[in-house]
Amino acid sequence: IGRDALTGDSAHSPSVRIAVTGMGKSANGHVVTVEAINEAGGTAAALQIEGALSDGVRVVERSVATIDYVPGHGRAAAGLYFRQDPRAGQLDVRATGYQQP
């Protein structure tokens, strides 16, 4: 266990990509639904996701969400809320960090 902690054994680290699965209106503006897809065997806890909406030059709005748990080779869903319509700009969505359970 100690060796894996020091060497960062990739067989036990998560590798998460974020896919946008939908966009729509919400009670307070707009929501972007996303899916976190863990392509490795390690588990990600408290996975942080950020969505940044830009006008092509600057970021005009950000939204964040946390997914409690994404198992190895598993999936989990979340939503990001925006006041502005994300279809009217450029949307960048990414995972920004996680904890090991």
N, C-alpha and C positions, 0 to 999 in steps of 0.2 A: 504494500500500500504506500509506504513512504517513497519508494523508488518511483511509482507512478505519479505521485504528487510532485516530485522534483523534476521529472522528465516530461510531464504533460502528455502521457501516453494517449495518442489520438484515438486508439480503439475504445477508450472510455470517455472521450470528450464529445459533447453534442456538436452537430454541424447543422445549423438551422437556417433555412431560407424562408423568406416571407413572400406569399403570393396574395395579390389582391383578388378577392372572390366576388365582390359586388360593390355597388355604390347606389345610394338612394337618399331620400329625404328622411329627416328625423324630426322629432318635436322641437328641437332647438337649432335646426339647420340641416346638416348633411351627415351621413355616416358612411364610412368605408369599411367593409368587412374584409378581414384578412385571415389567412390560414398560415400557421407556423408549421413547417414540415421539417422534421428532424431526420436527416439523412444518415445519421451515425448511431452507434449503439449507446452512447452516453446520454444521461437524462439532464434536461435543463429545468431548473426550478426558478421561479420569479423572473421569467423571461421578459425583458423590457423591449417594447416595440415603439418605434417613432415613425410618424408620418409627417413629412414636410411638404407643404404646398407652396410652390413658387410661381412667380409671374414670368419666368424665363430669365430674370436678372437677379431677383432677391427673394428670399423666403418671406412669404406674407402671413403664414400661419403654420403652427405646429400642433400636433396632437400626440399623446402618448397613451399606451396601455400596457398592462402587465398580465401575463398569462402565468397562472400558478404553477403549472406542471406540464412538460412535454416529454413523454417517455422516449427512450431510444427507439428509433425507427417509427415514431408515432407522429400524430398530428393534433393540433388544437386550434380553436378559432377565437377571434377577438374582433372588436369594433373600435374604430377611431372616429371621433366626432370633430366636425369642422363647422364653423359659421358660414364660410364661403363654399361655393360649389366646387368640389375637387375636379370636376370634369372641365372647368373653365381655365385650369392652369396645369402646371407640371407637378405631378405627385411622385415623391420618392418615399418608399416605405422600406424600413430595415430593422433588423434586430440590433439592439445596442448593448446588450449585456444579459448575463444570467448568473445564477448561483448554482453550485453543485449541491444536491440534496444530501 
